Amino acid sequence: MTQRLNAYQVAPDAYKPLLGLQDYIDKSGLEHSLIELVKMRASQINSCAYCLHMHSADAIKAGESPARLFLLDAWEESELYTPRERAALRWTEALTRLSEGAPDDEAFAELREHFSERECVDLSIAIGAINVWNRLNVGFRTLHPQDRRRPAEQAAG
């Protein structure tokens, strides 16, 4: 796979508000582990290798269990996730898959059972933000670090 362009180099000012939004999310009070799970799940749905690479490393560095990351794609079938995390993951899927239909009342009711109104907004902003990052990185085929090393390894081999 060949990267199409480096969006940050082309338009660094476009990234400033995105980074500001991430700063807001980081200061929102939502658990760091929850935010990383949400980023991972949206990135799985969107097939964003760059974001999956980044956020799996961030999650593990912050103490997340590799087993929970490995099973994230099947979170509904695992007991490794709390009811709060399950509500967030269901909401993540609903907002990430909008083309399949609007989030249903059941998903929102589950969300409200575990999150305050403010947390619902902050979580939705976090989901929207990772979807923006996914679209930039998938659209421009941003290469994650392992892909960047592969050509050099092949040349040395």
Phi and psi restraints in degrees (value plus and minus 20) as a CYANA .aco file:
   2 THR   PHI    -129.9   -89.9
   2 THR   PSI     110.7   150.7
   3 GLN   PHI     -84.4   -44.4
   3 GLN   PSI     115.9   155.9
   4 ARG   PHI     -97.5   -57.5
   4 ARG   PSI     -63.9   -23.9
   5 LEU   PHI    -186.6  -146.6
   5 LEU   PSI     144.7   184.7
   6 ASN   PHI    -121.3   -81.3
   6 ASN   PSI      79.0   119.0
   7 ALA   PHI     -80.3   -40.3
   7 ALA   PSI     -56.6   -16.6
   8 TYR   PHI     -83.7   -43.7
   8 TYR   PSI     -62.1   -22.1
   9 GLN   PHI     -87.0   -47.0
   9 GLN   PSI     -56.7   -16.7
  10 VAL   PHI     -91.7   -51.7
  10 VAL   PSI     -62.0   -22.0
  11 ALA   PHI    -161.6  -121.6
  11 ALA   PSI      47.8    87.8
  12 PRO   PHI     -81.2   -41.2
  12 PRO   PSI     -50.1   -10.1
  13 ASP   PHI     -86.8   -46.8
  13 ASP   PSI     -45.9    -5.9
  14 ALA   PHI     -87.8   -47.8
  14 ALA   PSI     -44.8    -4.8
  15 TYR   PHI    -101.8   -61.8
  15 TYR   PSI     -41.0    -1.0
  16 LYS   PHI     -78.1   -38.1
  16 LYS   PSI     -68.8   -28.8
  17 PRO   PHI     -87.0   -47.0
  17 PRO   PSI     -51.2   -11.2
  18 LEU   PHI     -86.0   -46.0
  18 LEU   PSI     -61.2   -21.2
  19 LEU   PHI     -88.4   -48.4
  19 LEU   PSI     -55.2   -15.2
  20 GLY   PHI     -84.5   -44.5
  20 GLY   PSI     -59.7   -19.7
  21 LEU   PHI     -83.4   -43.4
  21 LEU   PSI     -61.4   -21.4
  22 GLN   PHI     -84.5   -44.5
  22 GLN   PSI     -57.0   -17.0
  23 ASP   PHI     -82.5   -42.5
  23 ASP   PSI     -61.9   -21.9
  24 TYR   PHI     -79.8   -39.8
  24 TYR   PSI     -66.9   -26.9
  25 ILE   PHI     -80.4   -40.4
  25 ILE   PSI     -65.2   -25.2
  26 ASP   PHI     -81.1   -41.1
  26 ASP   PSI     -50.9   -10.9
  27 LYS   PHI    -115.3   -75.3
  27 LYS   PSI     -17.2    22.8
  28 SER   PHI     -89.9   -49.9
  28 SER   PSI     -41.1    -1.1
  29 GLY   PHI      79.3   119.3
  29 GLY   PSI     -31.6     8.4
  30 LEU   PHI     -85.7   -45.7
  30 LEU   PSI     123.9   163.9
  31 GLU   PHI     -80.7   -40.7
  31 GLU   PSI     115.8   155.8
  32 HIS   PHI     -77.5   -37.5
  32 HIS   PSI     -62.7   -22.7
  33 SER   PHI     -82.0   -42.0
  33 SER   PSI     -58.8   -18.8
  34 LEU   PHI     -85.3   -45.3
  34 LEU   PSI     -63.9   -23.9
  35 ILE   PHI     -81.0   -41.0
  35 ILE   PSI     -62.5   -22.5
  36 GLU   PHI     -85.2   -45.2
  36 GLU   PSI     -59.5   -19.5
  37 LEU   PHI     -82.1   -42.1
  37 LEU   PSI     -62.1   -22.1
  38 VAL   PHI     -83.2   -43.2
  38 VAL   PSI     -64.6   -24.6
  39 LYS   PHI     -82.3   -42.3
  39 LYS   PSI     -61.7   -21.7
  40 MET   PHI     -84.6   -44.6
  40 MET   PSI     -65.4   -25.4
  41 ARG   PHI     -86.1   -46.1
  41 ARG   PSI     -64.8   -24.8
  42 ALA   PHI     -81.9   -41.9
  42 ALA   PSI     -60.2   -20.2
  43 SER   PHI     -87.7   -47.7
  43 SER   PSI     -52.5   -12.5
  44 GLN   PHI     -83.6   -43.6
  44 GLN   PSI     -69.0   -29.0
  45 ILE   PHI     -79.5   -39.5
  45 ILE   PSI     -59.9   -19.9
  46 ASN   PHI    -108.2   -68.2
  46 ASN   PSI     -19.3    20.7
  47 SER   PHI      34.6    74.6
  47 SER   PSI      27.3    67.3
  48 CYS   PHI    -119.4   -79.4
  48 CYS   PSI      74.7   114.7
  49 ALA   PHI     -80.5   -40.5
  49 ALA   PSI     -61.0   -21.0
  50 TYR   PHI     -78.5   -38.5
  50 TYR   PSI     -69.9   -29.9
  51 CYS   PHI     -89.3   -49.3
  51 CYS   PSI     -56.8   -16.8
  52 LEU   PHI     -82.4   -42.4
  52 LEU   PSI     -62.5   -22.5
  53 HIS   PHI     -81.3   -41.3
  53 HIS   PSI     -70.1   -30.1
  54 MET   PHI     -83.1   -43.1
  54 MET   PSI     -69.8   -29.8
  55 HIS   PHI     -99.2   -59.2
  55 HIS   PSI     -44.2    -4.2
  56 SER   PHI     -89.8   -49.8
  56 SER   PSI     -61.6   -21.6
  57 ALA   PHI     -83.9   -43.9
  57 ALA   PSI     -63.7   -23.7
  58 ASP   PHI     -81.5   -41.5
  58 ASP   PSI     -63.0   -23.0
  59 ALA   PHI     -85.3   -45.3
  59 ALA   PSI     -64.1   -24.1
  60 ILE   PHI     -85.6   -45.6
  60 ILE   PSI     -62.2   -22.2
  61 LYS   PHI     -79.8   -39.8
  61 LYS   PSI     -53.7   -13.7
  62 ALA   PHI    -105.7   -65.7
  62 ALA   PSI     -16.3    23.7
  63 GLY   PHI      82.2   122.2
  63 GLY   PSI     -14.1    25.9
  64 GLU   PHI     -87.2   -47.2
  64 GLU   PSI     123.9   163.9
  65 SER   PHI     -92.9   -52.9
  65 SER   PSI     109.0   149.0
  66 PRO   PHI     -76.7   -36.7
  66 PRO   PSI     -55.5   -15.5
  67 ALA   PHI     -79.6   -39.6
  67 ALA   PSI     -61.6   -21.6
  68 ARG   PHI     -86.7   -46.7
  68 ARG   PSI     -53.1   -13.1
  69 LEU   PHI     -92.3   -52.3
  69 LEU   PSI     -60.7   -20.7
  70 PHE   PHI     -83.8   -43.8
  70 PHE   PSI     -54.4   -14.4
  71 LEU   PHI    -114.2   -74.2
  71 LEU   PSI     -18.1    21.9
  72 LEU   PHI     -78.6   -38.6
  72 LEU   PSI     -56.9   -16.9
  73 ASP   PHI     -84.6   -44.6
  73 ASP   PSI     -39.4     0.6
  74 ALA   PHI    -140.1  -100.1
  74 ALA   PSI      16.8    56.8
  75 TRP   PHI     -76.5   -36.5
  75 TRP   PSI     -52.3   -12.3
  76 GLU   PHI     -87.6   -47.6
  76 GLU   PSI     -41.8    -1.8
  77 GLU   PHI    -118.7   -78.7
  77 GLU   PSI     -16.7    23.3
  78 SER   PHI    -137.7   -97.7
  78 SER   PSI     127.1   167.1
  79 GLU   PHI    -114.9   -74.9
  79 GLU   PSI      -9.6    30.4
  80 LEU   PHI     -97.3   -57.3
  80 LEU   PSI     -28.8    11.2
  81 TYR   PHI    -131.4   -91.4
  81 TYR   PSI     119.8   159.8
  82 THR   PHI     -92.1   -52.1
  82 THR   PSI     143.0   183.0
  83 PRO   PHI     -77.4   -37.4
  83 PRO   PSI     -57.1   -17.1
  84 ARG   PHI     -84.5   -44.5
  84 ARG   PSI     -65.2   -25.2
  85 GLU   PHI     -84.1   -44.1
  85 GLU   PSI     -59.6   -19.6
  86 ARG   PHI     -82.6   -42.6
  86 ARG   PSI     -62.2   -22.2
  87 ALA   PHI     -82.8   -42.8
  87 ALA   PSI     -61.9   -21.9
  88 ALA   PHI     -86.3   -46.3
  88 ALA   PSI     -60.4   -20.4
  89 LEU   PHI     -87.5   -47.5
  89 LEU   PSI     -60.5   -20.5
  90 ARG   PHI     -82.1   -42.1
  90 ARG   PSI     -62.8   -22.8
  91 TRP   PHI     -85.9   -45.9
  91 TRP   PSI     -58.8   -18.8
  92 THR   PHI     -78.9   -38.9
  92 THR   PSI     -67.4   -27.4
  93 GLU   PHI     -82.9   -42.9
  93 GLU   PSI     -62.7   -22.7
  94 ALA   PHI     -82.7   -42.7
  94 ALA   PSI     -64.5   -24.5
  95 LEU   PHI     -95.3   -55.3
  95 LEU   PSI     -49.1    -9.1
  96 THR   PHI     -96.8   -56.8
  96 THR   PSI     -49.6    -9.6
  97 ARG   PHI    -125.0   -85.0
  97 ARG   PSI      22.7    62.7
  98 LEU   PHI     -78.3   -38.3
  98 LEU   PSI     -49.7    -9.7
  99 SER   PHI     -84.1   -44.1
  99 SER   PSI     -38.1     1.9
 100 GLU   PHI    -109.2   -69.2
 100 GLU   PSI     -24.7    15.3
 101 GLY   PHI     112.5   152.5
 101 GLY   PSI     139.4   179.4
 102 ALA   PHI     -87.8   -47.8
 102 ALA   PSI     132.2   172.2
 103 PRO   PHI     -76.2   -36.2
 103 PRO   PSI     115.8   155.8
 104 ASP   PHI    -102.3   -62.3
 104 ASP   PSI     146.7   186.7
 105 ASP   PHI     -83.2   -43.2
 105 ASP   PSI     -51.5   -11.5
 106 GLU   PHI     -84.6   -44.6
 106 GLU   PSI     -63.8   -23.8
 107 ALA   PHI     -83.7   -43.7
 107 ALA   PSI     -60.5   -20.5
 108 PHE   PHI     -88.8   -48.8
 108 PHE   PSI     -59.9   -19.9
 109 ALA   PHI     -82.0   -42.0
 109 ALA   PSI     -60.8   -20.8
 110 GLU   PHI     -84.2   -44.2
 110 GLU   PSI     -61.1   -21.1
 111 LEU   PHI     -79.8   -39.8
 111 LEU   PSI     -67.5   -27.5
 112 ARG   PHI     -87.5   -47.5
 112 ARG   PSI     -44.1    -4.1
 113 GLU   PHI     -87.0   -47.0
 113 GLU   PSI     -48.4    -8.4
 114 HIS   PHI    -136.2   -96.2
 114 HIS   PSI     -28.8    11.2
 115 PHE   PHI    -152.9  -112.9
 115 PHE   PSI     121.9   161.9
 116 SER   PHI     -89.6   -49.6
 116 SER   PSI     149.5   189.5
 117 GLU   PHI     -78.6   -38.6
 117 GLU   PSI     -64.2   -24.2
 118 ARG   PHI     -82.2   -42.2
 118 ARG   PSI     -62.9   -22.9
 119 GLU   PHI     -84.9   -44.9
 119 GLU   PSI     -54.6   -14.6
 120 CYS   PHI     -81.1   -41.1
 120 CYS   PSI     -63.4   -23.4
 121 VAL   PHI     -85.5   -45.5
 121 VAL   PSI     -68.9   -28.9
 122 ASP   PHI     -81.7   -41.7
 122 ASP   PSI     -61.4   -21.4
 123 LEU   PHI     -83.8   -43.8
 123 LEU   PSI     -62.7   -22.7
 124 SER   PHI     -84.3   -44.3
 124 SER   PSI     -56.7   -16.7
 125 ILE   PHI     -85.6   -45.6
 125 ILE   PSI     -61.8   -21.8
 126 ALA   PHI     -81.6   -41.6
 126 ALA   PSI     -61.0   -21.0
 127 ILE   PHI     -85.5   -45.5
 127 ILE   PSI     -64.5   -24.5
 128 GLY   PHI     -81.3   -41.3
 128 GLY   PSI     -60.5   -20.5
 129 ALA   PHI     -84.1   -44.1
 129 ALA   PSI     -66.3   -26.3
 130 ILE   PHI     -86.6   -46.6
 130 ILE   PSI     -51.9   -11.9
 131 ASN   PHI     -85.9   -45.9
 131 ASN   PSI     -55.9   -15.9
 132 VAL   PHI     -83.9   -43.9
 132 VAL   PSI     -67.9   -27.9
 133 TRP   PHI     -79.7   -39.7
 133 TRP   PSI     -62.4   -22.4
 134 ASN   PHI     -79.6   -39.6
 134 ASN   PSI     -64.1   -24.1
 135 ARG   PHI     -86.0   -46.0
 135 ARG   PSI     -58.6   -18.6
 136 LEU   PHI     -84.6   -44.6
 136 LEU   PSI     -68.4   -28.4
 137 ASN   PHI     -92.4   -52.4
 137 ASN   PSI     -57.4   -17.4
 138 VAL   PHI     -91.2   -51.2
 138 VAL   PSI     -65.4   -25.4
 139 GLY   PHI     -79.9   -39.9
 139 GLY   PSI     -60.3   -20.3
 140 PHE   PHI    -117.9   -77.9
 140 PHE   PSI     -14.5    25.5
 141 ARG   PHI      34.4    74.4
 141 ARG   PSI      26.9    66.9
 142 THR   PHI     -81.2   -41.2
 142 THR   PSI     108.3   148.3
 143 LEU   PHI    -106.6   -66.6
 143 LEU   PSI     110.9   150.9
 144 HIS   PHI     -96.0   -56.0
 144 HIS   PSI     141.4   181.4
 145 PRO   PHI     -72.1   -32.1
 145 PRO   PSI     -57.1   -17.1
 146 GLN   PHI     -82.3   -42.3
 146 GLN   PSI     -60.1   -20.1
 147 ASP   PHI     -85.0   -45.0
 147 ASP   PSI     -54.0   -14.0
 148 ARG   PHI     -88.2   -48.2
 148 ARG   PSI     -49.5    -9.5
 149 ARG   PHI    -104.0   -64.0
 149 ARG   PSI     -43.2    -3.2
 150 ARG   PHI     -75.5   -35.5
 150 ARG   PSI     -68.4   -28.4
 151 PRO   PHI     -79.5   -39.5
 151 PRO   PSI     -58.9   -18.9
 152 ALA   PHI     -87.0   -47.0
 152 ALA   PSI     -60.6   -20.6
 153 GLU   PHI     -83.5   -43.5
 153 GLU   PSI     -59.6   -19.6
 154 GLN   PHI     -87.0   -47.0
 154 GLN   PSI     -59.6   -19.6
 155 ALA   PHI     -87.2   -47.2
 155 ALA   PSI     -54.4   -14.4
 156 ALA   PHI     -96.6   -56.6
 156 ALA   PSI     -44.1    -4.1
